[in-house]
Amino acid sequence: MSARQLAHSCSRPNPLGAVLNTPSGQLIIASAMLQDVIGIIMLGELQAAAEDASAVGYLYPILSATVFLLVFSYLAAHVIPSYFPMLLKKFHHHHEREGFVMASILLLAITLIPACHFSKGSYLLGCFLAGMCFCTDHHSATIWQSQVGGSIAA
């Protein structure tokens, strides 16, 4: 199941939404994410093959992706869900919250894209990690869907 199919299936009000909250549904989502991560790492490997065909050149994308994934998976699972809602409560108006969420995602993506690229990984890993950091926050998901979802679905 591709990420686009998964997103389309999740957005429909049908029994599939109930299936995704089961262990089997979570396994499907985890395997789709793992497939995306492996694809991103392989892109880094292709870039490494074009630039430096040594054994060390092939290890850099794997090592950098592993370090980035471990660090930002911890942040996405433990740190951001604890502190980000507290920051959102400081904004009383909905439009202010929208702007803060979109600016936070954009700032993290702009920071992670060059960081991943300069560490010999794929710049797409930075985009993936920026999105992953905010995936547990319901406000971020609804704001992202309202701001960007229509342009992706078209």
C-alpha positions as CSV (number, residue, x, y, z in Angstrom):
1,M,0.0,0.0,0.0
2,S,1.5,3.3,-1.0
3,A,1.5,6.3,1.2
4,R,-1.0,8.1,-1.0
5,Q,-3.4,5.1,-0.9
6,L,-3.0,5.0,2.9
7,A,-3.7,8.7,3.3
8,H,-6.7,8.4,1.0
9,S,-8.1,5.4,2.8
10,C,-7.6,7.0,6.2
11,S,-9.5,10.2,5.2
12,R,-12.6,8.3,4.2
13,P,-15.3,7.7,6.8
14,N,-15.6,3.9,6.5
15,P,-14.8,0.8,8.6
16,L,-11.1,1.0,7.5
17,G,-10.6,3.7,10.1
18,A,-11.5,1.2,12.7
19,V,-9.2,-1.4,11.2
20,L,-6.2,1.0,11.3
21,N,-6.6,1.2,15.1
22,T,-6.0,-2.5,15.5
23,P,-2.6,-4.2,15.8
24,S,-2.9,-5.4,12.2
25,G,-3.6,-1.9,11.0
26,Q,-0.7,-0.5,13.0
27,L,1.5,-3.1,11.4
28,I,0.4,-2.1,7.9
29,I,1.2,1.6,8.7
30,A,4.6,0.6,10.3
31,S,5.5,-1.4,7.2
32,A,4.6,1.4,4.9
33,M,6.7,3.8,6.9
34,L,9.6,1.3,7.0
35,Q,9.3,0.9,3.2
36,D,9.6,4.7,2.8
37,V,12.6,4.9,5.1
38,I,14.4,2.1,3.3
39,G,13.7,3.9,0.0
40,I,15.0,7.1,1.3
41,I,18.2,5.4,2.5
42,M,18.6,3.7,-0.8
43,L,18.4,7.1,-2.5
44,G,21.3,8.2,-0.3
45,E,23.2,5.0,-1.3
46,L,22.7,5.9,-5.0
47,Q,24.0,9.4,-4.4
48,A,27.0,7.9,-2.5
49,A,27.7,5.5,-5.4
50,A,27.8,8.4,-7.8
51,E,30.1,10.5,-5.6
52,D,32.3,8.1,-3.7
53,A,32.4,4.4,-4.6
54,S,34.5,3.4,-1.5
55,A,33.2,1.2,1.3
56,V,33.3,4.2,3.7
57,G,31.2,6.2,1.1
58,Y,28.5,3.5,1.2
59,L,28.4,3.5,5.0
60,Y,27.9,7.2,5.5
61,P,24.3,7.3,4.3
62,I,23.3,4.3,6.4
63,L,25.0,5.6,9.6
64,S,23.7,9.2,9.2
65,A,20.2,8.0,8.5
66,T,20.3,5.6,11.5
67,V,21.5,8.4,13.9
68,F,18.9,10.9,12.6
69,L,16.2,8.3,12.8
70,L,17.0,7.3,16.3
71,V,17.3,10.9,17.6
72,F,14.2,12.2,15.9
73,S,12.1,9.1,16.6
74,Y,12.8,9.7,20.3
75,L,12.0,13.4,19.9
76,A,8.8,12.6,18.0
77,A,7.6,10.0,20.5
78,H,8.6,11.6,23.8
79,V,9.7,15.2,23.7
80,I,7.4,16.9,21.1
81,P,4.1,15.3,22.4
82,S,5.0,16.6,25.9
83,Y,6.0,20.2,25.1
84,F,4.3,21.2,21.8
85,P,0.7,21.2,23.2
86,M,1.9,23.5,25.9
87,L,3.3,25.9,23.3
88,L,0.0,25.8,21.3
89,K,-2.0,26.8,24.4
90,K,-0.2,30.1,24.4
91,F,-1.9,31.0,21.2
92,H,-5.6,31.9,21.8
93,H,-6.7,32.5,18.3
94,H,-7.0,29.6,15.8
95,H,-5.2,31.5,13.0
96,E,-2.2,32.2,15.4
97,R,-2.1,28.4,16.1
98,E,-2.2,27.6,12.4
99,G,0.6,29.9,11.7
100,F,2.8,28.6,14.6
101,V,2.3,25.0,13.6
102,M,3.0,25.6,9.9
103,A,6.1,27.7,10.8
104,S,7.3,25.0,13.2
105,I,7.1,22.3,10.6
106,L,8.7,24.5,7.9
107,L,11.5,25.6,10.3
108,L,12.3,22.0,11.3
109,A,12.2,20.9,7.6
110,I,14.4,23.8,6.5
111,T,16.8,22.8,9.3
112,L,16.8,19.0,8.7
113,I,17.0,19.0,4.9
114,P,20.5,20.5,4.7
115,A,21.6,18.7,7.9
116,C,20.7,15.3,6.4
117,H,22.2,16.3,3.0
118,F,25.5,17.4,4.5
119,S,25.7,14.3,6.6
120,K,25.8,12.3,3.3
121,G,22.2,11.2,3.6
122,S,19.3,12.0,1.4
123,Y,17.7,15.4,1.9
124,L,14.3,13.6,1.7
125,L,15.1,12.1,5.1
126,G,14.9,15.6,6.5
127,C,11.4,16.1,5.1
128,F,10.3,12.7,6.4
129,L,11.7,13.4,9.9
130,A,10.1,16.9,10.1
131,G,6.7,15.4,9.3
132,M,7.3,12.5,11.7
133,C,8.1,14.9,14.6
134,F,4.6,16.4,14.4
135,C,2.6,13.3,13.5
136,T,1.4,12.5,17.0
137,D,-0.2,16.0,17.5
138,H,-3.8,16.1,16.4
139,H,-3.8,19.9,15.9
140,S,-0.8,19.7,13.6
141,A,-2.5,17.0,11.5
142,T,-5.7,18.9,11.1
143,I,-3.9,22.1,10.3
144,W,-1.7,20.4,7.8
145,Q,-4.7,18.7,6.2
146,S,-6.6,22.0,5.9
147,Q,-3.5,23.9,4.6
148,V,-1.8,21.4,2.3
149,G,-4.2,18.4,2.0
150,G,-6.3,20.0,-0.8
151,S,-3.3,20.7,-3.0
152,I,-1.9,17.1,-2.5
153,A,-5.2,15.5,-3.3
154,A,-5.6,17.4,-6.6
